[in-house]
Amino acid sequence: MTRDPLVGDVILLNERYKETTTYALVIDVDRIDHLGDTGWTSFDYTIMTENGEVSHISLSCIDSIVSR
């Protein structure tokens, strides 16, 4: 992926999720920062799948961005 998904992007999920769904719409992106000497940043993606389910996933669950 050339960039991280944004709200409104249609994404293709990784192969392991294709048993239940293939595509999803990103409906929210939460950024979590932990400051300090060993700080880190994490992103939580809220998606709506093809069958209407709302889930929270990480970037590692996304294969590619289909449309922007």
Secondary structure as UniProt FT lines:
FT   TURN            7..8
FT   STRAND          10..13
FT   HELIX           15..17
FT   TURN            18..20
FT   STRAND          23..34
FT   TURN            37..38
FT   STRAND          40..49
FT   TURN            50..51
FT   STRAND          54..57
FT   HELIX           59..61
FT   STRAND          62..67
//
